[in-house]
Amino acid sequence: MSALPENIIPFSLPARKPRVLQKDAPPDQRKVCVLPIRAVFDQKLTHGALQVLAAVCAYANRAGITWVSQTRLAKELGISQQAVAKQFKQLREAGYLETIRKGFKGERTDTLRVIFDPTVDAATAIAVTSSIEDTRPPVMQKEQAMEAEKPDPEGQRRVAQAIAQVLKTPTKRTYTMPKSGDTRAVRAVKEANQKALAKRTKQATNHNPQVVNEEPPQVVNAPVDNSSHSQPNHNLEVVDNTENTGYRKSIGIDLDKVVIDNLINEGLSESEIADSLATLLPLYQAEGLTPTSQLLADSILQMHRDAR
């Protein structure tokens, strides 16, 4: 005999066959059975048929459903299986017993139902008693469970239709604004502008203290020639502070020549600077702020960066 591979564990059968111990069946806990009262007084039923009906009722649940076999009943009643089948036929004809579902030999027995009330069908009896206990046959439980797991085409269609209706309907948004005063966003912007202005003013004063007592030259609009709009030195002019006419009188702000030169070096034309000032100054005036020349220059540069 060749050697076993390393991955196979050697084993050996026991010398004696294993013994299977069969336990005794638990004692029968049934004490009473419920019979259709009309069967007790039915003169057409024989005593054998009434005895078989009582035995069937002893295995039935609250809905009258049972799966007891004729072989078992015959063993417990001490009669033959053919005798039980004969009594079953009589009970069916008298309206006390019905077969809900046929069984398969060697697989499952017939599903029987004891008819307590002829006006109540099997489905109603099961539905009424299901609130107390699950009286459905196992086959019915399995079928209903499989049916519940299947998708509902009609339900899916209704859900899809509802979703499509919601998507087609525009959402109504309600925008609320304060009845008086500014919103939180506007207040935050104002506070940020005031802090930035105060910081820049303080820095400018520290770097050049003499600027406080000296008034820088003003920037005024010069007459614009439409034929040479792209030529320099036609929109802005640096004038002396003693003149009453000029940019300071028209807009109430100073923009010195150094700042203008820096803006031109950044690639801005004089017309673009003038247009930017015309846009920015009303915004600052609306907020009650007086910006410095450097703050205006930074704002003009930022506007043109954003525009690009």
Secondary structure, DSSP 8 states (H G I E B T S, - for coil): -----TTS------SS--------------------HHHHT-TTS-HHHHHHHHHHHHH--TTSEE---HHHHHHHHTS-HHHHHHHHHHHHHHTSEEEEE--BTTTB--EEEE-S-TTS-HHHHHHHHTTTS----HHHHHHHHHHHHS--HHHHHHHHHHHHHHHHS---------SSS--HHHHHHHHHHHHHHHHHHHHHHHH-GGGGTS---EEEE----GGGTTSSSSSEEEE-TT-SSSHHHHHS----HHHHHHHHHTT--HHHHHHHHHHHHHHHHHTT----HHHHHHHHHHHHHHH-
